Amino acid sequence: MSAARPHIAMLSVHTSPLDQPGTGDAGGMNVYVDELSHALAAQGATVEIFTRATSSALPEVVQTGDGVLVRHVPAGPYQGLDKADLPGQLCAFTAGVLRAEASRVAGWYDVVHSHYWLSGQVGWLVADRWDVPLVHTMHTMAKVKNASLGPGEAPEPAGRLIGEEQVVAAADALVASTAEESGDLVELYDADPARVHVVAPGVDLDLFTPDGPLDPAGLAAAQARARVELGLPLDEQIVLFAGRVQPLKAPDVLVRMLAELAARAAGRGPVPLLVVVGGPSGDPGAVTALRRLADGLGLGDRVQVRPPVDRSTLARWFRAADLVAMPSRSESFGLVAAEAQACGTPVVATGVGGLRTVVADGISGELVRGHDPLLWARTVGDLLADPARRAALGAGARRHAERMGWDAAAVAVLKVYDLAAQRRAVRP
């Protein structure tokens, strides 16, 4: 783009960067949009984030930092709408975005960057109206998700698949978090490889830190401090799950893993404490069902479910844990894994999607093939029994995470914007 200080319209229809991650539809995408926007602003851009208003009490505009503001766009009832209901409100949302642009001088926005397919549908229309490039980030893809559904999880509807295909075809550039996601876009959605650009999301390396030296003594001291601050026992082994409680994230696998560990211990040793920090997404009874599963396995006292927390407290939770577990069935990137590793905590994750990139197997954590609770119990149990190994992985985790700063991501995304503008300029 030729603009010295480009104006970016960032679209996030179904979830706001101001929402608390870890419950409802709020998760890694919220963090991604928020952190990327501020990193872009630090590079000289101005960013306006458009998201759907979910309360009449929300101000029309919220300034969240120098060069970044959030616009709440009325589109449908403020409350009571599920994400599945939002396709019917895209026309209203688009009208709100266009009205905001109409109050600006002509040609105000230089690029539209949409996130998730719902935003992509809006971005397709407004970018065409403004004659500016459309850059799109999928975050998750229906075809990938449908190939790895959890028990009882309904497949994504045909409307989403069609909508995603349309956005992929319309976008001047696509941002993928990993090479694997790039391959999925090309193979599953017939994306033009020249329009797909891999840009790894970043980590706030100043917030997510080990809070001390990376040697075993330093990591142990930081863990003890975090546990005191959180009111956690110092003599327990703690496995942490942070995220939304839903089949896709598979926290039930960890509860069943505890049962396998209990059987292995057979009264000869303690079973680790599993702490779930997050809330339900989709099914409001998901947390109750998880507790019921733990009670049914006789592990009710070994599973704690805590509500979502702010980002600084989440960093403290990561430092307090012996390891962070991510048994996800699908992950486009896995921001929780990156943030936990930045805190010097090893991650055990399913070897799927972006987790294969974020977690360096044997260096920053361990990758598990599949969701068999017995296999998870072996991997987690062996790691909990080997403090020296955990400390080595913890040090490796921080070093691995240091390659993923948001500043580098913003610089790369600005280059994508330039390439998208060049592509649009030569369109027939």
Sequence and secondary structure as in RCSB ss.txt:
>XXXX:A:sequence
MSAARPHIAMLSVHTSPLDQPGTGDAGGMNVYVDELSHALAAQGATVEIFTRATSSALPEVVQTGDGVLVRHVPA
GPYQGLDKADLPGQLCAFTAGVLRAEASRVAGWYDVVHSHYWLSGQVGWLVADRWDVPLVHTMHTMAKVKNASLG
PGEAPEPAGRLIGEEQVVAAADALVASTAEESGDLVELYDADPARVHVVAPGVDLDLFTPDGPLDPAGLAAAQAR
ARVELGLPLDEQIVLFAGRVQPLKAPDVLVRMLAELAARAAGRGPVPLLVVVGGPSGDPGAVTALRRLADGLGLG
DRVQVRPPVDRSTLARWFRAADLVAMPSRSESFGLVAAEAQACGTPVVATGVGGLRTVVADGISGELVRGHDPLL
WARTVGDLLADPARRAALGAGARRHAERMGWDAAAVAVLKVYDLAAQRRAVRP
>XXXX:A:secstr
   SS EEEEE SSS TTS TTBTTBSHHHHHHHHHHHHHHHTT EEEEEEE   TTS SEEEEETTEEEEEE  
S SSS  GGGGGGGHHHHHHHHHHHHHTS TT   EEEEEHHHHHHHHHHHHHHHT  EEEE SS HHHHHTT  
TT     HHHHHHHHHHHHH SEEEESSHHHHHHHHHHH   GGGEEE    B TTTS  SS SSHHHHHHHHHH
HHHHHT  SSS EEEEES BSTTT HHHHHHHHHHHHHHHTTSS   EEEEE  BSS TTHHHHHHHHHHHTT G
GGEEEE    HHHHHHHHHHSSEEEE  S  SS HHHHHHHHTT  EEEES TTHHHHS BTTTEEEESS  HHH
HHHHHHHHHT HHHHHHHHHHHHHHHTT BHHHHHHHHHHHHHHHHHHHHT  
